[in-house]
Structure formats: structure tokens, C-alpha cells
Amino acid sequence: MVSLARANLLHEKSKIGISIAGVVLGVFLIFATTGLYLGITSVVENMTLKAGADLWVTAEGSSGSLHSPSLIPLSLKDKLKNIAGVREVTPLIRRPVATDMNGEQMLINVNGYDIASGLAGPWKVIAGTGTPGPGEVVVDRVLAKKDGLEIGRYLALEGREFKVVGISDETFTMISYLVFMPLEDARTFMPPGLTNFFLLKIDPTSDIDSVSEAIRKEIPAISVARSETNAAAAKEETVGGFLPIVLVISAIGVLVSVLVVGLLVYTMTIEKSREYGIVRAIGANNFYLYRMTLFQAMTISIVGYIIGAIISPQLVNLIRYFVPEFIIVITPQMALWVFLVFLATGFIASFIPVRRLSRIDPAVVFKGS
């Protein structure tokens, strides 16, 4: 059975090549769309999780994301420090600044953090330093590439010039760029006496939930939450509506692959009716013939997946080189479930010619003799 199915595949090399190319395209489409979703999600979550805080204190109802504004008085810092279990309190400023670059209006999010504590500083630096001094900034990789902001050049924000001393990665959210600077410099972009957030570190011997409850009782007009809770809320606010789009595009990629593989196997079944008739004439049943088509469909799907999985990261890197805004994350878990999807693709595609197989007449062998 296997040798006959393999012979059929090798005999139709051009058609097999086109079909495998269709599967490769489907694999890349799923990697690209799902990876884009994961890329945006990871950036949004990391803005909270990588800050290094145990608790976030925000304005009431705010999650701490860039899409959830928060303004709270700086005077709360002393109250927070006096609550039992709180080891460290650090203000954080994150606010959007519209700026003109090369004639294009751009939205940049200033991230003013306490250099001494390091909380909410750049979590992935790919060039220069991640610790800016007064009048210095660490800029996002996409922004740097887009506007030629190399190390040593200057970034203008609301009439002020900041020297670029570092470049960060994974800090672009598709609509805005993070720029890291010392907290003191960021205060100039805020109304006096206000900050956006407080980041809290809790004593290892204290219970975080108990400390959270104590903060709520002491300062009721604020929100306090774990980093994981705020990260989940920020993810939902930012990319919650994007997931259905990803699922639809991924489903299209799978459907195209099923149809490509299934139609090829169906065409091969029609063209090889005489050969299948011979097999039937010597005693093969329908199940035997179906296993042949299953082997062919699975072979095309698996080979197409392997090629697609190999070239997809290279294609992503190529695209990112020319389009730095293209954020894609491909994880081993994603590769595994895409592989399982394409195993199912081959299985489903093998059903397309089943009806034709069941109607093959062994007498076809003798027609035209």
C-alpha cells in the first residue's frame, strides 16, 4: 500500500510541488497571524510584568495599561510607605506625547522611572545602555530604525532634546513607542504634584493580598492590584478585539490547505482510476484504498508543514528588516499546535476523494483493452 501511494506521489512531482507550496503558504499564514497576536500580547503584558513590581497602585478603575489613563497625587507615596508590609514605593510616569518626526505626527509614550530602583526600566536592551542619565533616553528599536535614531543622536519631545543612549526591543505596541527616561525628566511632561502610578515591592514575609486589602482600607479612592491582574486587563483592553480577526485568518489558512491537499488527492484518484481498478480487481477493499489516499494526504501536509516551519522564521526576519513595525513571536508551543492542526488537515483532506474511491469499478481495468 505504502509503495503504491509513494509511487503515485513521485509520479506527480509538479502537482505535488504546487500542493506542498499551498500548505507552506497556509503554515506561514497561521504563524504570521498568530505570531502577530502573540507579539502584541507579549509587549502589552511585559509593560506590566517586566516592571518588577508586586503591586500596582493606579487611579480608581485603571489597569495601568497605556489605554487606561491614571492620575494620582504624589502625596500618596508617604501613606503607602507607612502601610505594614510595604517595602518600597516608586512613582512611575507613563503618558503619551505627540511629536513631529520628519513631517510625520507620531505618538510616543514617555516612561519615566526611578533609575535607582530600576522598576519599570527597559527589560530588553539591544544596543547601548539601559540606564539613561539626566537628559538621556532609551528609545524603542522600531522608532530608532524608522527615524534613524542611532546612539548619540537626539530625540525632540515637546521642545526638549534628549540624547539617545540605548535602544530597547519589544516596546512597540503597533500604535505607539515607549521611550525610557529618568523620572525627574519625565516630571516636566506631567502636571505638578501628580504621577500616573505607584509601583510597590512587598516584604517577602508579608502576604500580598493582605497588604492590598490594607491599602484599600487606608486609601479607598484608588485601585491596587497584582502585576498579573493588571497585565491580563491590559491585554484585554489592547488586543481583546484582535483575537477574532486572528482566528478567522488562521481558519482561512487551514481551509485553503485542506482544499489544496484534498483536491490534489481527488485529482490523483481520478487520473489513477485504472490503477485503483487493478488494485480492486486483485482483492483490495475500499478501506485499503482509503489508506492509500490518507498516506498521500498526510505526506503532503507533513512535508508542507516541515518546510513552512523552517522558512517561516526566516521570512519573518526578512519582513521585520523592511517593516520593523511587524511584531511576530513564534513559540515552541505554537509550532506544536500548528503541527497538530496540519496533521488534522491531512486527515480531513483524505476524505474528499472517498466517494470516488468507493465507486471505482474493477471492470475499468478491462475497458479499452
N, C-alpha and C positions, 0 to 999 in steps of 0.2 A: 504493500500500500504506500509506504513512505517513498520507495524508489520511484514508483509511477508518478506520485504527486510531485516529487523533486524534478523528474524529467519534464513534466508539464511546465513547471516554473522556469526551468533553464531554457526551454524551447521558446518562451515568450519574453525574451530579455528586454526588449524595448518597452513592452507594456508593463512588465514588472517594474522597470525603472521609473516609469511615469507614476505608477501606483505608489511605489515607495516614496517618491518625491511628494505626492499628495499627503501621505502620512507624516513625513518630515515637516511639511508646512503646518499640519494640524498640531503636531507636537510643539513647534515653535510658537504657534498662536496661543496655545494654552500656557506655555512657560511665560510668554511675554505679558499676557493679560493678568494672569495670577501673580506673576512676579512683580508687576507694577503695583498691584493692590498690596502685596506684602511689603514692597519697598516703601510706599507712602505710609502704611500702617506702622512699620518699624520706626520710621523717623518720628512720627507723631507720638508714639509710645515712649521712645527714647528721650524725648524732650522732658518727660516727667521722670521716667525710671532711672535715666542716667544722671539725673541731678544729684543723686546720692542722699536725698532726704528721707527720713522715716515718715514724716507728716508734712502735708501742705496746708497752710492757712491762707484762705482766699476770702474775697468778698462773698457774702451770702449768695448761694446759688451758682457760684462759679466753679468750674472744674480745673482751672489752671491752664487750659489749652489756649492757643493763640486766637481761637474763635470764641473764647468765653472771657470777656473783659472783667478785670478785677481792680478795684482801687480801695486800699485800706490805709488807715493812719499809721505813720511810722511810730507814733507814740505807743502803739500796742506792743512794741518789742519788749519793753521792760515788764509789762504784765505777763507776757508769755514766758519770759525767763524766770519769773518768780513762781511758776507753777511746778509743783513737785514732779520730778521725773524728766523734765526738760533739761537737756544738757547744753544745747546750742541753738541759737536763734539767728538766722541770717536773712536779711531782706533780699528780694530778687525783683529786678525791674525787667519786664518784657513788654515792649509796646511797639506798635508799627510806626514806621517813619516813611513817608512818601518822599522819594528823591528823584532827581532827573539825572540820567546817565546816558551820555551820547544821544541826547534828544529823545530818550525813551523814559516814560514815567514808570518807576519801579517801586514795589513795596518791600521794605526791608524791616525786619523785626530786630530791634536793639535788645540784646540780652546783657543787662548789667548785673554782674555777680561779684560777690566778695572774694577777692583774689586770695586772701589769707586762708579762708575755709576751703575754697575750691568747689563748693557746692554750686551746681548748675553751670560749671565751666564746660568748655568743649570736650566731648567724650571721645572724639576720633580726630586727631591732628595728623595731616598727611604731609605738611611742609611747615618749616619754621617752628615757632614756639606756641604752646597753648596757654601761656601766661602773659597776657598783654599788660604793659605798664600804662601810666598816665598818658593820654593822647594816642594810645595804640589800640588796634583791634585785630581780632582773628576773624577772617571772612570765610563764607561758605565756598566750597570748591566750584559749584556751578556759577555762582556770582563772579568768582575770580576768573574763570575761563571765559565767561560771557563778556566781561568788561576789561579784561587784561589787567586785573589787579594782582600783579606779582608782588612778592615780598619786597618791601621797601617803598612801594608806591603809596599813594594817599587816596582815601575814600572821603568824599564830601557828604556830610549829613546835616541838613538844616543849617548850612553856612559854616559848619565846623569841619576842619580837616583832621582825619585820623590816619596814622601811619599803619600800614598792613604789616604785621609781624608774624602772622601764621595763617594757615589755610586749613579749614576743617572739612570733614566729609560727613555725609548722611545728615545734613542740616538744612535741606531744601524740601519744602512741602508742596511743590507744584505751583504754588501761588506766591510764596514769599521765601526770603532767605534770612537765616539767623546770622547776626554779627555780634560777636562776643567782645565786651569791653569791661573795664573796671567799673564797679558800682558807682564810684564817685563821678565818673564821666557821664554815666547814664542818667544821673540825677538831673542834669541840665535839660533832659527831654521830658521831665515829669513836673507836675505842679508841686510847689513846696509842701513838705510835710506829709507826702503820700508815697506809697510804694504799691506794687502790684501784688506781691506775695511775700509770705514768710516761709522759709524752709526750716524745719525743726529736726534736730537729732535727739533721740531719746536715750536715756541711760540704759545700758544693757540689762540692768536688774529690774527695770520698770516694765510694766505691761502697757503696750502701745494703746490698746483700746481704753484702758482706764485713764491714761493721760489725755486721750482725745475727749473723753467724757468730761474730765475736769476742765479742759479748755472751753468746751461748750457752755458749761455752767458759769464759768468766770467771765467769758466774753460771748454772750449769746448772739450778737449780730454779725457773726462770721460763719464760714464753713471750714471744717477741718476734716481731712481725710488722708488715708494712707496713699502712698505713691501709686500702688497698683490700682486703687479705686479711681484715682484721677486719670491715670493712663487709659483705663478702659473707657471712661467717659469722654476723654479727648478723642480717642479712636472713633467712637460712635458719632461724635459731633462732626469730625472731619471727613471720614470715609464711609460712614454708615450707608449713605445713599449710593456709593460707588460699587458696593458688592454685587447688587443685582445685575449691573452692567457687565461686570467681570464674568459672572456666571453665564449670562446669555452668550457672550462672545466665546467663552470656553466651550459651551454646549454646541455652538456653531462649528467650532474646530473639530470636536468629536464627531458630529453628524457628517461633516464633509469627509472625514477619514473613513467612517463606516461605509458611506456611499461609494467612495473611490475603491476601497478594497472589495466591497460586495459586488459592485458592477464588474470589476475585473474578473473575479471568480465566476460570476454568472456568464460573462462573455467566453471565458475559457471552457466552461461547461458546454455551451452551445457549439463552439468550434470543435470540441473534442467528443461530440456525441458518438461518433463511430467507435472511438477508443473505449468510452464508457460502455457502449453497447457490447463490445467484446468482453469486457470485464463482467458484465451482467450475464452474458451468454455462457461463461465458464463457471457460473455459480455464485457470483458476488451479490449480496443483498443491498438494499438501499442504505442501511447503516454503514456498510463498508465504503460506499461511495461518498456518503456524507463525511466520513472521517478524512477522506482524501481532500475534500474542499475545506474542511476545518484546518488541516495541516497547512494548506496553501494560504488561507486567510491569516492564520496565526503567524506564519513565517513572514509574510509581508508586513504585518502590524509590528512584530517584534524587531525586525531589521529596521523598519522605518523609525521606530522609537529609539533604537540604539544610535542611529545616525543623527536623529534630531536632538537627542540628549547630548551628543558630543559637540555638535556645531552650534547649538543654541547659546551657550555662554560666550563663544567667540563672536557670534552675531550681535549679542547684547553689548559686548565691549566695543565692537565697531560702531554700533548705533550711538552708544554713550560718548564716543570720541567726537562724533559730528554733532550730536544733540545731547549736551551734558544734562539737560533737564530730565532726560529719560532715566527714571529711577527703577531699577529692577533688582529684586533679590530672589535668587534661586537656592532653595534649601534642599538637603537630602530627603527630608520628609516630602517635599513637593515632588521631587523626582520619583520617589517610590509610588505615590498615589497616581501620578501621571502614567507610570508604567502599568499599574493595575487597570487604569482606565483603558489603555490601549490593548491590554490582554482581553478586556471585555469587548473592545472594538472588533478585534479579530473574531471572537466568538460570535458576536451578533452578525457580523458581515457574512459569516459562513452559512447563515440561514437563508440568505437571499436566493441562492440557486437551488434550495432544497426541493421545491415543487418541480423544477425542471428535471432534477435527478430522478425523482420518483416516477416520471413519465417516460424515461428513456426506454425504448423498446429494443430488446436484444436482437430483433429481426433487422434492425438498422444495419447490422453487420453484413447482411446478405444483399442489401439494396445496392443497385448499381454494379453488382458483380458480373 
